[in-house]
Amino acid sequence: MKAQLALVLTLIASPSFADSLSLDLNDNSLRLNYQYSLDKNYQTDAAWIHTKDLGNTFTAGLNLKQTLNNDISALIGGKAVFQQHDNLPDGTAIAIGGTLRITPAANKNVAVSLSGYFAPNVLSFGDMDNYRELELRGEYQVSEQLTAYVGYRNNRADYGSRGSHNLYDGAMIGGEFHF
């Protein structure tokens, strides 16, 4: 586990690779998310989520970026999900979804973002039956290098007879560093 964390932090810390790095947490979970823009239309991301007494979730995604107007932007695409649990079976999934971000014209330092990804049974493998990820957050751009945010995130997976389990659930606080 320590070797995995060291590798992730080494890759994320290299400024030659990064466009942005997000770090958020709540009482039970920590999430690191690295985003890289391939060009003006495509964005990749990789995330690691550690939940106390449950385990780790790793994701990697590719999204199409669209600016709908001056105030609204969107991402649409998918992500691969791998979950390594301490007490539950491991699982993988291919989730599809996207993000909608609204920035009011009156104050461009403030934004609201809604994100959702879903992997039905046909796109979930191993012992996982399906996967869902929802996030709602309010953002404030502190500077060109830092955006602070608060919000709610729920990552959930179903494991058939073992039931549905929250992998990250609750209010969160975090920051996104832009390079």
C-alpha positions as CSV (number, residue, x, y, z in Angstrom):
1,M,0.0,0.0,0.0
2,K,2.8,2.4,0.9
3,A,4.5,1.7,-2.5
4,Q,1.3,2.4,-4.4
5,L,0.8,5.7,-2.5
6,A,4.4,6.7,-3.2
7,L,4.0,6.0,-6.9
8,V,0.8,7.9,-7.1
9,L,2.2,10.9,-5.3
10,T,5.4,10.9,-7.4
11,L,3.4,10.9,-10.7
12,I,1.0,13.6,-9.4
13,A,3.7,15.9,-8.1
14,S,5.5,16.2,-11.4
15,P,4.5,19.6,-12.8
16,S,5.4,18.6,-16.3
17,F,2.4,16.3,-16.4
18,A,-0.2,18.2,-14.5
19,D,-2.9,20.7,-15.4
20,S,-4.6,20.4,-12.0
21,L,-4.6,18.4,-8.8
22,S,-7.5,18.2,-6.5
23,L,-7.5,17.1,-2.9
24,D,-10.6,16.7,-0.8
25,L,-11.7,14.9,2.3
26,N,-14.3,14.2,4.9
27,D,-14.4,12.2,8.2
28,N,-13.8,8.9,6.5
29,S,-12.3,9.5,3.1
30,L,-9.5,11.2,1.2
31,R,-9.5,11.8,-2.5
32,L,-6.7,12.8,-4.9
33,N,-7.7,13.7,-8.4
34,Y,-5.2,14.5,-11.2
35,Q,-6.5,16.1,-14.5
36,Y,-4.6,16.6,-17.7
37,S,-5.9,18.3,-20.8
38,L,-4.8,16.5,-24.0
39,D,-6.0,19.5,-26.1
40,K,-8.8,22.0,-26.0
41,N,-11.4,19.2,-26.5
42,Y,-10.3,16.3,-24.4
43,Q,-9.4,15.8,-20.8
44,T,-8.0,12.8,-18.9
45,D,-8.1,12.2,-15.2
46,A,-6.9,9.7,-12.6
47,A,-8.1,9.5,-9.0
48,W,-7.4,7.6,-5.9
49,I,-9.9,7.4,-3.0
50,H,-9.0,5.9,0.3
51,T,-11.9,5.2,2.7
52,K,-11.1,4.3,6.3
53,D,-12.0,0.7,7.2
54,L,-13.2,0.0,3.6
55,G,-10.3,0.2,1.2
56,N,-9.3,2.0,-2.0
57,T,-10.9,3.0,-5.3
58,F,-8.8,3.9,-8.4
59,T,-10.3,5.6,-11.5
60,A,-9.0,6.7,-14.8
61,G,-11.1,8.6,-17.3
62,L,-11.4,10.3,-20.7
63,N,-13.9,13.1,-21.3
64,L,-14.9,15.4,-24.1
65,K,-14.9,19.1,-23.0
66,Q,-17.6,21.4,-24.4
67,T,-18.3,25.1,-23.6
68,L,-22.0,25.5,-24.1
69,N,-21.9,29.3,-23.6
70,N,-19.9,31.8,-21.5
71,D,-21.5,30.6,-18.3
72,I,-22.0,26.8,-18.8
73,S,-19.4,24.1,-19.6
74,A,-19.7,20.3,-19.7
75,L,-17.7,17.2,-19.8
76,I,-19.0,13.9,-21.2
77,G,-17.2,10.6,-21.3
78,G,-16.3,7.6,-19.2
79,K,-14.0,6.2,-16.6
80,A,-12.5,2.8,-15.6
81,V,-13.1,2.0,-11.9
82,F,-11.1,-0.5,-9.8
83,Q,-12.0,-1.1,-6.2
84,Q,-9.8,-2.9,-3.7
85,H,-11.6,-3.5,-0.5
86,D,-10.5,-4.6,3.0
87,N,-13.8,-6.5,3.8
88,L,-15.7,-6.7,0.5
89,P,-14.9,-8.4,-2.8
90,D,-12.9,-6.4,-5.3
91,G,-14.7,-5.0,-8.4
92,T,-14.2,-3.2,-11.6
93,A,-16.5,-1.2,-13.8
94,I,-16.6,1.1,-16.9
95,A,-18.8,4.1,-15.9
96,I,-20.2,6.6,-18.3
97,G,-21.4,10.1,-17.4
98,G,-20.3,13.7,-17.2
99,T,-20.1,17.0,-15.4
100,L,-22.1,20.2,-15.8
101,R,-20.4,23.4,-14.5
102,I,-22.3,26.7,-14.2
103,T,-20.5,30.0,-13.5
104,P,-22.8,33.0,-13.0
105,A,-22.2,36.0,-15.2
106,A,-22.3,38.3,-12.1
107,N,-19.2,36.7,-10.4
108,K,-16.8,34.5,-12.4
109,N,-15.0,33.5,-9.2
110,V,-18.0,31.4,-8.1
111,A,-19.3,28.2,-9.7
112,V,-21.6,25.3,-9.1
113,S,-20.7,21.8,-10.5
114,L,-22.8,18.6,-10.8
115,S,-21.2,15.4,-11.8
116,G,-22.5,11.9,-12.2
117,Y,-21.2,8.5,-13.5
118,F,-23.0,5.2,-13.7
119,A,-21.9,1.6,-14.6
120,P,-24.9,-0.8,-15.0
121,N,-24.6,-4.5,-14.5
122,V,-23.4,-5.1,-18.1
123,L,-20.4,-2.7,-17.5
124,S,-19.5,-4.0,-14.0
125,F,-17.2,-7.0,-13.6
126,G,-16.1,-9.3,-10.8
127,D,-18.4,-9.4,-7.8
128,M,-19.7,-5.8,-8.5
129,D,-23.2,-5.6,-9.9
130,N,-23.2,-1.8,-10.6
131,Y,-21.4,1.4,-9.7
132,R,-22.7,5.0,-9.2
133,E,-20.9,8.2,-8.5
134,L,-22.6,11.6,-7.8
135,E,-21.0,14.9,-6.8
136,L,-22.4,18.4,-6.2
137,R,-20.0,21.1,-5.2
138,G,-19.8,24.9,-4.8
139,E,-16.5,26.5,-5.9
140,Y,-14.7,29.7,-5.2
141,Q,-11.6,30.7,-7.2
142,V,-9.2,32.1,-4.6
143,S,-6.5,32.8,-7.2
144,E,-5.5,31.6,-10.7
145,Q,-3.6,28.7,-9.0
146,L,-6.2,27.7,-6.4
147,T,-9.9,26.9,-6.4
148,A,-11.5,26.0,-3.0
149,Y,-14.7,24.0,-2.9
150,V,-17.2,22.4,-0.6
151,G,-19.9,19.9,-1.5
152,Y,-21.4,16.4,-1.3
153,R,-20.1,13.2,-2.9
154,N,-21.6,9.7,-3.0
155,N,-19.7,6.8,-4.6
156,R,-21.7,3.5,-4.2
157,A,-21.3,0.0,-5.5
158,D,-23.8,-3.0,-5.4
159,Y,-22.5,-6.5,-4.7
160,G,-25.5,-8.7,-5.3
161,S,-26.3,-10.7,-2.2
162,R,-23.8,-8.6,-0.1
163,G,-25.9,-5.5,-0.7
164,S,-25.1,-1.9,-1.6
165,H,-22.1,-0.1,0.0
166,N,-21.2,3.6,0.1
167,L,-17.5,3.9,-0.9
168,Y,-17.4,7.7,-0.2
169,D,-20.4,9.4,1.2
170,G,-21.0,12.8,2.8
171,A,-20.0,16.4,2.8
172,M,-16.5,17.2,1.6
173,I,-14.1,20.1,1.6
174,G,-11.2,20.5,-0.8
175,G,-9.0,22.5,-3.1
176,E,-7.9,22.3,-6.7
177,F,-4.4,23.4,-7.6
178,H,-3.9,24.6,-11.2
179,F,-0.4,24.3,-12.8
